[in-house]
């Protein structure tokens, strides 16, 4: 935690009279600054190559009004690093560095504007993110829950040991991987949120939302549930279901509303993300609100200004 006076992360989700503002898309911010992320490691490559760029990206979101920075570890896995010739110990060091870089950005932000609680959430993406083939949006990898738990647990242990304020188990495509993640965070001593990638009223793999959110309902470690990396229009219903099924605070951070065209390797359409939509998510039970792909500091500033 940045300041000894700041409340515990989990406590603030139930005590605040306004949402906790998350950051936006980290990769988008890095690309806007001129960094090439056309690599299987995505933004995690910059942990080794350009750590100061990662700090600057986090700082931009804190300065825009975000209270939580999500680390550049979404695609950082032991297996992914190994394919690049990076051994286990070095990979573990880079995972821990991801937390420290976000913490450094928080320190700089607090030095400029003291008094606002700032937190760091250590990102852990799904198994498919390591494969870097788009399967993170489909799920159903042919692995059972125990195999997925064995994949996730070592990385989560290293991230938890780096002392983030929370673990962000994000862009989860199906309920089986969620079950593995709920098991994998047991006993780590760090609160976590679990967020699904959804399309309409189902997870990206096709699970009904009631079933998907129920996976985390009885987990003490999971302090918030919700959705990310989805269309803004899909958030409202999901928030209502998550709140009803689990009774937990809800997290919501969709994409901008633009759609990726893989053939043209370009974004199409127009942004639909807005603070007006976020006000409805808050009323439905969302207590952590931010943005994912293509949602930048300006949008987060608008969200923060609307909810202060």
ROMAR-971871 format. One record per residue: residue in three letters; x, y, z of N, C-alpha, C, O in turn. Coordinates in steps of 0.02 Angstrom, whole numbers, plus 32768, in hexadecimal, padded with zeros to 4 digits. Example, Ala and Ser with C-alpha at 12.3 -4.5 7.8 and 13.67 -1.06 7.14 Angstrom:
! ROMAR-971871
Ala82947EE4818682677F1F818682947F5B818682C87F5A81A7/Ser82827F90816282AC7FCB816582858002818A829E80398192/
! end
This chain:
! ROMAR-971871
Unk802A7FC58000800080008000802C803E80008060803F8020/Unk8018806F7FDD804280AA7FD5804980D28015807F80EA8025/Unk801380D980398014810280767FFB80DA80B17FCB80B580AC/Unk801C80E380EA800680C081277FC180D5813C7F9F80B18160/Unk7FAB811081257F69812981387F32810F810A7EF781178119/Unk7F4580EF80D37F1380D880A37EF0809A80BE7F10807080DE/Unk7EAF809380B37E8B805880CB7E9F801A80A47EB8801F806C/Unk7E957FE080C27EA27FA1809E7E777F9E80607E3F7FB7805E/Unk7E937F80802C7E727F7F7FEB7E2C7F607FF07DFC7F7D7FD8/Unk7E277F25800E7DE77F0380117DB47F2B80397D797F2C8028/Unk7DCA7F4D806E7D9C7F7380997D7D7FAC80737D427FBC807D/Unk7DA47FCD80497D8A800880287D537FF87FF67D2B80237FE4/Unk7D507FB97FDF7D1C7FA67FAF7CD67FA67FCE7CA57FAF7FAB/Unk7CD37F9E800F7C927F9C80307C847FDA80597C4D7FE38073/Unk7CB68006805F7CAD8041808A7CA8808280637C9180B4807E/Unk7CBD808280247CBF80C17FFE7C7A80D27FE27C5280A67FD2/Unk7C6C81137FDE7C2C812A7FC07C34813D7F777C08815D7F5A/Unk7C6D812B7F5A7C7981357F127CA680FC7EFA7CC880DD7F22/Unk7CA680EE7EB97CCE80B67EA17D1980C27EA77D3180FA7EA6/Unk7D3D808B7EAF7D86808D7EAA7D97808B7E607D82805E7E3C/Unk7DBC80BD7E487DCA80C37E017E09809B7DEE7E3F80A67E0A/Unk7E00806E7DBF7E3880477DA47E58806D7D6B7E3E80A07D53/Unk7E9180547D557EB280727D1B7E90805B7CDA7E5C803A7CDC/Unk7EAE806C7CA27E9580567C617EC480237C437EE880017C67/Unk7EC5801F7C017EEE7FEE7BDF7F3880007BE27F4D80337BC7/Unk7F607FD67C027FA77FE37C097FCA7FDD7BC57FF380087BB4/Unk7FBA7FA97BA07FDB7F9F7B5F7FCC7FDA7B307FF97FF17B0D/Unk7F8E7FF17B307F7E802A7B067FA580687B177FBB808D7AEB/Unk7FAF80737B577FD680AD7B6D801F80A67B57803E80D77B41/Unk803A806A7B5C8080805E7B47808780667AFC80B880827AE4/Unk8057804D7AD6805980557A8D8053809F7A7A807580B67A4C/Unk802980C47A9D8021810B7A8F806281317A9B806F81657A7D/Unk808C81167AC980CC81357AD78102811F7AA6813C81337AAD/Unk80F080F67A75811F80E27A41814180A07A49817180917A26/Unk812980767A78814980367A8481277FFF7A5B80EA7FFB7A59/Unk81507FD67A3B81377FA07A1281287F637A3E81567F497A5E/Unk80EA7F4E7A4080D67F157A6980C57ED87A3E80A27EAB7A56/Unk80DD7ED77A0180D07E9F79D580FC7E6379E581297E5279BF/Unk80EE7E467A1E81197E127A3A80ED7DE47A6480BA7DFA7A80/Unk80FF7DA47A6A80D77D767A9280D17D8B7ADB80A07D7B7AFC/Unk81037DAE7AF381027DC57B3980DA7E047B4280CA7E177B7B/Unk80C87E267B0C809F7E627B0E80BF7E967B3C80FB7EA07B37/Unk80997EB67B6780B67EEA7B9180E87ECE7BC381127EF47BDC/Unk80E57E8D7BD281157E707C01815D7E747BE8818C7E727C10/Unk81667E7A7BA681AA7E807B8B81CD7EBD7BA6820A7EBC7BB0/Unk81A77EF27BB281C57F307BC981DC7F2D7C1282007F597C29/Unk81C67EFA7C3781E07EF27C7B822C7EEC7C7A824F7F077CA4/Unk82447EC87C49828D7EBF7C4382AD7EF67C1882E37F0D7C28/Unk828A7F0A7BE282A97F367BB282A37F807BC282D27FA67BB8/Unk82687F957BDB825C7FDC7BE782337FE67C2781FA7FFE7C23/Unk824D7FD47C6082257FDA7C9E820D80207CAC81D780297CC8/Unk823480537C9A821F80987CA781E180AA7C7F81B880D27C95/Unk81D9808B7C45819D80987C1D815F807D7C408129809B7C3D/Unk816780457C62812F80297C88811C80577CC280E180637CCE/Unk814D80717CE5814080A07D1B811A80DD7D0080E980F37D1E/Unk813180F87CC7811181337CAA80C881257C98809D81507CA0/Unk80BB80E97C7E807680D87C6B804980D47CA8801180EE7CA8/Unk806180B47CDD803B80B17D1B802F80F77D377FF781087D4C/Unk806381207D36805E81637D518029818C7D2C800581B37D4B/Unk802581837CEB7FF381A97CC37FAD819A7CDC7F8381C67CDF/Unk7FA0815C7CEE7F5D814A7D077F5181647D4D7F1B817C7D5D/Unk7F83815E7D787F7B817B7DBB7F6D81C67DB77F4181E07DD9/Unk7F9281E77D8C7F8982307D867F4682417D667F2C82787D70/Unk7F2A82137D407EE8821E7D227EB082147D557E7782287D48/Unk7EBF81F77D8E7E8D81EE7DC27E8181A67DD77E57819A7E03/Unk7EA481767DB97E9D81317DCE7EBA81287E137EEC81477E25/Unk7E9B80FD7E3A7EB580EB7E7C7ED780A77E7C7EF880957EAD/Unk7ED180827E467EEF803F7E417F15803A7DFF7EFA804A7DCA/Unk7F5380247E037F7A80137DC87F7F7FC87DC37F8F7FA67DF5/Unk7F717FAD7D887F757F657D7D7FB67F567D597FC57F747D25/Unk7FDD7F287D7380227F1E7D5E80297F027D187FF97EE77CFB/Unk80647F077CFC80747EF07CB980867EA57CB980B57E907C97/Unk80607E7E7CDF806F7E377CE580397E0A7CC8803B7DCD7CD1/Unk80097E277CA67FD17E007C897FEC7DC67C5F7FD37D8E7C66/Unk801C7DD27C3580377D9F7C08807B7D867C1F809F7D667BF9/Unk808C7D947C5E80CD7D7F7C7980C57D3C7C9C80A77D387CD2/Unk80E17D087C7E80DD7CC57C9C81227CA57C97814B7CB87C6D/Unk812E7C737CC1816D7C4F7CBD81757C2E7C7981AC7C2E7C5D/Unk813F7C137C5F81427BF07C1F81507C217BE681787C137BB9/Unk812F7C5A7BE7813A7C8C7BB381807CA87BB4819F7CB07B7F/Unk81997CB77BEF81DE7CCF7BF582107C9A7BDE82427CAA7BBE/Unk82017C5A7BEE822F7C247BDB82377C207B8F826E7C127B77/Unk82017C2D7B6A82067C2C7B2282357C627B07824E7C5D7AD0/Unk823F7C957B30826E7CCB7B1D82B37CC17B3B82DD7CEE7B38/Unk82BF7C867B5883007C777B76830B7C957BBA83447C997BD1/Unk82D67CAA7BDB82DA7CC87C1E82CB7C917C5182957C757C51/Unk82FC7C827C7C82F57C4D7CAD82C67C5D7CE582AC7C957CEB/Unk82BA7C2A7D0F82877C307D4482977C697D74826A7C917D84/Unk82D47C6E7D8C82E57CA17DBE82DD7CE77DA182C37D147DC2/Unk82F57CF17D6482EE7D327D4582A57D437D39828F7D7C7D42/Unk827E7D117D2482367D1B7D1982147D2F7D5A81EA7D5C7D5A/Unk82257D0D7D9082077D1F7DD182197D667DE481F07D8B7DFF/Unk82577D7A7DD4826B7DBF7DE382447DF27DBA82357E277DD3/Unk82357DE17D7C820E7E0F7D5281C67E147D6981A87E497D66/Unk81AA7DDD7D8081667DDF7D9C81647E0D7DD981377E377DE0/Unk81957E067E0581987E317E3F81A47E7A7E2B818A7EA87E4A/Unk81CD7E837DF781DB7EC77DDF819B7EE97DC681937F257DCF/Unk816E7EC37DA881307EE17D90810B7F037DC980EE7F397DBF/Unk810A7EE47E0380E97F037E3D81107F407E5480F37F737E64/Unk81527F3A7E56817B7F727E6E81757FAF7E3F81767FE87E57/Unk81707FA47DFE816A7FDC7DD0812980027DDB812780407DD9/Unk80F27FDD7DE680B37FFF7DF580B780237E38809B80597E3F/Unk80DA80057E6880E280257EA9810B80657EA380FD80977EC4/Unk813E80647E78816680A07E6E813C80D87E4F814281127E62/Unk811080C67E2080E480F87E0380B681157E3880A881517E38/Unk809E80EB7E65807381037E9B809981347EC8807E81677EDD/Unk80D781247ED680FF81517F00810781957EDF810281C97EFF/Unk811481957E9E811D81D47E7A80DB81FB7E7880DB82387E80/Unk80A481D87E6E806381FA7E6C805382187EB08039824F7EB4/Unk806181F37EE48052820B7F27807E82477F39806882757F5C/Unk80BC82477F2280E9827F7F2F80CE82C07F1180D682F67F2D/Unk80AD82B97ED7809282F47EB5804F830A7ED4804083467ED7/Unk802882DA7EEB7FE582E97F077FD782BA7F417FB382897F39/Unk7FF382C97F7B7FEB829C7FB47FA4829A7FCE7F7C82C87FC3/Unk7F9582637FF17F56825E80147F2282307FF57EF2821E8016/Unk7F2C821C7FB67EFC81F07F957F1481A87F997F4C819A7F84/Unk7EEC817A7FB37F0281347FB67F0E81187F707EE481207F43/Unk7F4780F87F667F5980DA7F267F6C80917F327F8E80817F62/Unk7F5580667F057F61801E7F0D7F8080017ECE7F7E801F7E98/Unk7F9D7FC57ED67FBA7F9F7E9F7F997F5B7E9C7F977F377ECF/Unk7F7F7F497E627F627F077E567F8F7EE07E267F9E7EF87DEF/Unk7FA57EA67E3B7FD17E7C7E117FA77E537DE17F7F7E297DF5/Unk7FB07E607DA17F887E407D6D7F9F7DF97D5F7FDB7DEB7D59/Unk7F6E7DCB7D5A7F7B7D877D447F487D757D0F7F0D7D6D7D1E/Unk7F5E7D6F7CD27F317D5E7C9C7F237D147C997F427CED7CBE/Unk7EF67CFE7C6D7EE57CB77C677F1B7C907C437F4A7CAC7C27/Unk7F147C4F7C457F437C217C257F4C7C347BDB7F847C317BC1/Unk7F167C457BBA7F1A7C557B737F457C917B637F5F7C967B2B/Unk7F4D7CBF7B937F797CF97B877FC17CE27B7C7FE57D007B54/Unk7FD57CAE7BA080197C937B9880217C757B5280587C797B35/Unk7FED7C587B377FF17C397AF47FF77C6E7ABD80117C607A87/Unk7FDE7CAB7ACB7FE27CE37A9C7FC57CD27A577FDF7CE57A24/Unk7F8D7CAC7A587F6D7C997A197F237CAA7A177EFE7C9279ED/Unk7F0D7CD57A467EC77CE87A487E9B7CBA7A6F7E607CC97A78/Unk7EB57C827A887E8B7C527AAB7E757C6B7AEF7E487C4E7B0E/Unk7E937CA17B087E7B7CBE7B477E337CD77B417E117CDF7B73/Unk7E1D7CE37B037DD97CFA7AF97DA87CC17AE87D6D7CCC7ADC/Unk7DC37C847AE77D987C4A7ADA7D957C1A7B157D617BFC7B21/Unk7DCD7C147B3A7DCF7BE57B717DCE7B9D7B587DDB7B8F7B1E/Unk7DBD7B6F7B877DB77B297B747DF77B107B527DF57AFC7B18/Unk7E2E7B127B777E707B037B597E7F7AB87B557EB27AA57B3A/Unk7E527A8E7B707E607A477B737E847A337BB37E9C79FB7BB9/Unk7E897A617BE37EA77A547C247E717A507C597E3F7A747C54/Unk7E7A7A267C8B7E497A237CC07E597A577CF67E8C7A797CF2/Unk7E2E7A5C7D287E367A907D5B7E787A877D817E9A7AB87D8F/Unk7E8A7A497D917EC87A3E7DB67F057A537D8D7F347A707DA8/Unk7F057A457D4C7F3D7A5A7D227F417AA57D1D7F787AC17D1E/Unk7F097AC77D187F0A7B107D167F217B2E7D587F457B607D58/Unk7F0D7B0F7D8F7F257B277DD07F717B207DD47F927B4E7DED/Unk7F8C7AE97DBD7FD57AE07DBF7FF97B137D9380317B267DA3/Unk7FDA7B287D5D7FF87B5D7D347FF87BA07D58802A7BC37D58/Unk7FC07BB27D777FB97BF57D937FDC7BFD7DD67FF67C337DE4/Unk7FDE7BCB7E007FF47BD37E45803C7BEF7E4B80467C1E7E72/Unk806E7BD57E2780B27BEF7E3080B87C3A7E2280D97C5F7E47/Unk80987C507DEC809B7C977DDC80787CC17E1180917CF57E25/Unk803E7CAA7E2880197CCE7E5B80407CD17E9D803D7D037EC1/Unk80657C9C7EAD808E7C9D7EEA80C37CD47EE680CE7CF87F16/Unk80E37CDA7EAC81177D0E7EA480F87D537EA681127D807EC7/Unk80C07D5D7E84809F7D9F7E8580897DB17ECC80917DEA7EE1/Unk806C7D817EF080557D8F7F3480907DA07F62808A7DCB7F8D/Unk80C87D7E7F5881037D8C7F82811E7DD27F7681417DED7FA2/Unk81107DF07F3C81257E357F2E80FA7E697F5181077EA57F4B/Unk80C77E537F75809D7E7C7FA080747EB17F7A80777EEC7F8C/Unk804F7E9D7F48801E7ECB7F2B7FE47ED37F5B7FDE7EAD7F8C/Unk7FBA7F037F4F7F7F7F0C7F787F487EDB7F657F1C7ECB7F8E/Unk7F4A7EC37F277F187E937F0F7F357E6D7ED47F667E827EB5/Unk7F167E347EC67F247E0F7E897EEA7E197E597EB07E127E6D/Unk7EF87E287E1A7EC47E307DE87EC47DF37DBC7EEE7DEC7D90/Unk7E957DC67DC77E8D7D897D9F7E5D7D9B7D677E207D9A7D70/Unk7E787DAD7D2D7E4F7DD17CFC7E4B7DB07CB87E747D867CA5/Unk7E177DC47C947E097DAC7C507E007D5F7C507E157D3E7C21/Unk7DE17D467C847DD67CFD7C8A7D9E7CE97C5A7D687D067C5D/Unk7DAA7CB87C2E7D787CA97BFB7D437C767C0E7D0E7C747BEF/Unk7D507C4E7C427D207C197C527D227C087C9C7D517C187CC0/Unk7CED7BE67CB27CE57BD67CF97D187BA47D117D2B7BA77D4C/Unk7D2F7B777CE77D627B477CFD7DA37B6A7D0F7DC27B597D42/Unk7DB87B9A7CE77DF67BBE7CF97DEA7BE87D387E187BF07D60/Unk7DAE7C027D407D9F7C277D7D7DA47BF97DBA7DBE7C0D7DEE/Unk7D8C7BBB7DB47D927B8C7DEB7DDB7B807DFD7DED7B7D7E38/Unk7E057B797DCA7E4C7B6F7DD57E6B7BAB7DF87E947BA37E25/Unk7E597BE77DE47E757C247E017E5E7C2D7E4A7E857C417E74/Unk7E1F7C1E7E577E067C227E9C7E2E7BF37EC97E3F7C057F02/Unk7E3E7BB87EB07E677B8A7ED77EAF7BA27EDC7ECF7B997F10/Unk7EC87BBF7EA67F0E7BD37EA47F1F7C0D7ED27F597C147EE6/Unk7EEF7C367EE47EFD7C707F107EF37C5F7F5B7EFF7C8A7F85/Unk7EDE7C237F6A7ED27C127FB07F137C167FD87F477BFC7FC4/Unk7F0F7C3880117F477C3B803E7F7E7C6B802C7FB17C6E804E/Unk7F767C917FF77FAB7CBF7FE27FAD7CFF800C7FE07D22800D/Unk7F777D0E802E7F767D48805A7F6D7D8A80387F7A7DBF8055/Unk7F577D897FF97F4B7DC77FD27F057DC37FB67EF37D917F97/Unk7EDB7DF77FC17E987DF57FA37E9C7DF77F587ECC7E107F3B/Unk7E697DDB7F387E697DD77EEF7E257DE97ED37DF27DE07EF4/Unk7E257E037E967DE67E087E727DE97DD87E367E1E7DCA7E1B/Unk7DAF7DBF7E237DA87D907DEB7D7A7DAF7DB87D407DBD7DC7/Unk7D937DBA7D7B7D6A7DD97D487D6B7DB07D087DA07D9C7CEF/Unk7D307DA67CED7D277D7F7CB17D267DAC7C737D127DE67C76/Unk7D3D7D917C3B7D2F7DAD7BF97CEC7D917BE37CE37D547BE2/Unk7CBE7DBD7BD27C7A7DA67BC27C657DC07B7D7C827DEF7B62/Unk7C317D9F7B627C117DB67B257BC67DAD7B307BAF7D747B36/Unk7BA27DE37B327B5A7DDF7B417B4F7DC77B877B6B7DE47BB6/Unk7B277D937B907B177D7C7BD37B3B7D3C7BE67B257D167C11/Unk7B757D2F7BC57B9D7CF47BD47BE77D057BD47BFC7D397BBB/Unk7C0F7CD87BF27C577CE07BEC7C6B7CD57BA47C437CBD7B7C/Unk7CA87CE77B947CBF7CDE7B4E7CBE7C957B397CBA7C867AFE/Unk7CC27C677B697CBF7C207B5A7C777C057B587C6C7BCC7B46/Unk7C477C2F7B6B7C017C1B7B687BE17C077BA97BA87BEF7BA8/Unk7C037C107BE17BE47C007C227BAF7C347C347BBA7C6F7C29/Unk7B767C207C4E7B467C507C697B677C787CA17B8C7C5D7CC9/Unk7B587CB87CA57B787CE27CD67B687CCD7D1E7B937CD27D49/Unk7B2C7CB67D2A7B1A7C9F7D6E7B497C687D847B627C697DBD/Unk7B567C387D597B837C017D697BCB7C1A7D727BEE7C067DA0/Unk7BE07C477D477C257C5F7D497C337C867D897C657C7A7DAA/Unk7C077CB37D9C7C137CDB7DD87C0D7CB27E177C2E7CC07E49/Unk7BE27C7F7E167BD97C557E517C1A7C327E667C227C207EA0/Unk7C487C297E377C887C097E467CAD7C2C7E7F7CCE7C0C7EA7/Unk7CA67C6E7E827CCC7C967EB37CA27CAA7EEF7CBB7CCC7F1C/Unk7C647C967EF17C387CB07F267C4F7CA07F6C7C477CC87F99/Unk7C6C7C657F767C7E7C4F7FBA7CC97C577FC87CE17C417FFD/Unk7CED7C767F9C7D357C7E7FA57D457CBB7FCF7D317CF37FBE/Unk7D677CB180077D7B7CEA80317DB07D14800F7DB37D51801A/Unk7DDB7CF67FE67E107D1B7FC67DF77D497F8F7E157D7D7F83/Unk7DC17D367F6E7DA57D5F7F387D787D957F577D427D857F70/Unk7D8F7DD37F547D6A7E097F757D3E7E307F447D167E5A7F5A/Unk7D467E247F037D1C7E447ED17D197E187E937D497DF47E84/Unk7CE17E1A7E717CD87DF47E337CBC7E227DFE7C9E7E557E0D/Unk7CC57E0F7DBF7CA87E3A7D8B7CC17E297D477CCD7DEF7D37/Unk7CC97E5D7D1D7CDA7E547CD67D0E7E887CC07D137EBE7CDC/Unk7D347E737C8D7D617EA27C6C7D6B7E8B7C247D567E557C11/Unk7D8B7EB67BFC7D9B7EA67BB77D5D7E907B907D5E7E5E7B6D/Unk7D277EB67B987CE87EA87B767CCC7EEA7B5C7CE87F1F7B68/Unk7C957EE67B387C757F237B207C547F477B5B7C387F277B87/Unk7C577F8A7B5C7C367FAF7B927BEC7F9D7B997BD17F9D7BD0/Unk7BCB7F8E7B627B847F7E7B637B757F3C7B867B3C7F307B9A/Unk7BA77F127B8F7B9D7ED17BB07BA77ED57BFB7B9B7EA37C1E/Unk7BBD7F0D7C147BD07F117C5B7B947F137C8A7B947EF07CBC/Unk7B627F3B7C7B7B2B7F477CAA7B0A7F077CC27B027EFD7CFE/Unk7AF67EDC7C947AD67E9E7CA77B057E727CD07AF17E547D02/Unk7B447E6E7CBB7B747E447CDE7B7E7E5D7D267B837E347D54/Unk7B807E9E7D307B887EB97D737B4D7EA57D9F7B567E917DD8/Unk7B117EAB7D847AD67E987DAA7AD87E4E7DBE7AC87E3D7DF7/Unk7AEB7E237D8F7AEE7DDC7D9E7B247DCD7DD27B197DA77E01/Unk7B5F7DEB7DCA7B967DDF7DF87B847DF37E3F7B917DCE7E6F/Unk7B657E2D7E467B517E457E887B1D7E177EA77B207E087EE3/Unk7AED7E027E7F7AB77DD87E997ACF7D927EAD7ABC7D787EE1/Unk7AF97D757E837B0F7D307E8E7B417D2A7EC77B3F7CFA7EED/Unk7B6E7D5B7ECD7BA57D557EFE7B9D7D807F3C7BB87D6F7F71/Unk7B787DB77F377B757DE67F6F7BB57E0C7F7B7BBC7E2D7FAE/Unk7BE47E077F4C7C257E287F537C257E6A7F2C7BFC7E737EFF/Unk7C547E977F3C7C5E7ED17F117C707EBA7ECA7C8C7E847EC1/Unk7C5E7EE27E997C677ECF7E537C9C7EFC7E337CA27F377E43/Unk7CC37EDE7E067CF67F017DE17CE17F047D987CC87ED27D7D/Unk7CEA7F3D7D787CD57F467D327D077F727D0E7D107FAD7D20/Unk7D297F567CDC7D567F807CB37D587F657C6B7D837F3E7C59/Unk7D277F7D7C447D217F677BFF7D527F897BD07D767FB77BE3/Unk7D517F717B927D777F927B5D7D537FD37B487D1F7FE47B62/Unk7D717FF57B187D5580357B017D13802D7ADC7CEC805D7AD8/Unk7D077FF27AC07CCE7FE87A957CE27FE07A4C7CBA7FC97A23/Unk7D207FF17A3C7D3A7FE479F97D477F9979F17D4C7F757A22/Unk7D4B7F8279B37D537F3B79A57D937F30797D7DA17F54794D/Unk7DBA7EFE79937DF97EEE79717DEC7EC779317DC97E947933/Unk7E087EDD78FA7E047EBA78B97E477E9678AF7E787EB6789C/Unk7E497E5478BA7E897E3178B67EA67E3078707EE37E2F7868/Unk7E7B7E31783D7E957E3177F87EBA7E7177E87EF07E7077CB/Unk7E9C7EA977FB7EBB7EEA77EE7EEB7EFF78257F107F30781E/Unk7EEA7ED9785D7F127EEB78987F057F3478AB7F337F5C78B3/Unk7EC57F4378B37EB17F8778C47E6F7F8578EB7E497F5578E8/Unk7E637FBA79117E257FC179377DF17FE2790B7DFF801278E7/Unk7DB37FC8790E7D7C7FE478E77D457FFC79157D427FE97950/Unk7D1A802678FA7CE1803E79217CF3807B794A7D2880987943/Unk7CC6808C79767CD180C879A07CCD80B579EA7CAC808479FC/Unk7CEE80DC7A147CEA80CF7A5C7CA480DA7A777C83810A7A64/Unk7C8E80AF7AA47C4E80B77AC67C5680BA7B117C2580C37B36/Unk7C9380B37B297CA180B87B717C9180FF7B897CA6812F7B69/Unk7C6E81057BC17C5F81487BDA7C5181467C257C3E81137C41/Unk7C5C81807C457C4D81877C8C7C0281807C987BEE816C7CCF/Unk7BD981907C677B9081897C707B7E81407C7B7B5481307CA6/Unk7B9C81137C547B9080CC7C5E7BA980B57CA37B88808E7CC5/Unk7BE380CF7CB67C0180BA7CF67BD580CC7D317BD580A87D63/Unk7BB081027D2D7B8381147D637B4F80DD7D6E7B3C80CF7DA7/Unk7B3780BF7D387B0880887D3E7B28804A7D5B7B0980257D81/Unk7B67803E7D497B8A80047D657B91800C7DB17B8A7FDB7DD6/Unk7BA080487DC77BA580557E0F7B6380467E327B6280267E67/Unk7B2C805C7E167AEB80507E357ADB80067E387AB77FEF7E65/Unk7AF57FDF7E087AE77F977E067B157F6F7E347B097F337E3E/Unk7B487F8F7E507B747F6B7E7E7BBD7F6D7E707BE57F517E96/Unk7BD27F8E7E397C197F937E297C3C7FC27E5A7C277FFB7E63/Unk7C727FAB7E787C987FD37EA77CDF7FE17E8F7D01800D7EA9/Unk7CF57FBC7E5D7D357FC77E3B7D247FD37DF27D0A7FA67DD1/Unk7D33800E7DD77D20801F7D937D5C803E7D6F7D7C806C7D89/Unk7D6980257D337D9F80417D0B7D97802C7CC37D5F80227CAB/Unk7DCF80257CA07DCC80147C597E007FE07C477E307FD67C6C/Unk7DF67FC17C0E7E267F8F7BF57E3F7FA87BB17E537FE27BAB/Unk7E3F7F7F7B7E7E5E7F907B3E7E407FD07B207E037FD97B1D/Unk7E6D7FFC7B0B7E5C803A7AE87E3D806F7B167E2780A37AFD/Unk7E3C80637B567E2480967B857E6380B67BA37E8980967BC7/Unk7E6E80F57B937EAB81177BA77EA281477BE17E6C814A7BFE/Unk7ED7816B7BF27ED481997C2B7E9D81CE7C267E8081E17C59/Unk7E8F81E77BEB7E5A82197BE57E1681FD7BFB7DF0821F7C1E/Unk7E0881C07BE67DC881A17BFA7DC781947C457D93819D7C65/Unk7DFF81807C617E0281747CA97DFA81B67CCF7DDB81B77D04/Unk7E1781EB7CB57E0F822D7CD47DC682427CD47DAD825D7D06/Unk7DA382357C9D7D5C82457C9A7D34821C7CCC7D0582367CEB/Unk7D4681DD7CD37D2481B17D027D3281C87D497D0381CC7D72/Unk7D6F81D87D597D8181EE7D9C7D5F82307DAC7D46823A7DE4/Unk7D5D825E7D7C7D3E829F7D897CF482997D947CD782BF7DBA/Unk7CD482697D737C8B82607D7A7C7982417DBD7C42824D7DD6/Unk7CA582197DDB7C9481F37E167CB082107E567CA481F57E8C/Unk7CD582477E527CF182647E8F7CB882827EBA7CC5829D7EEF/
! end
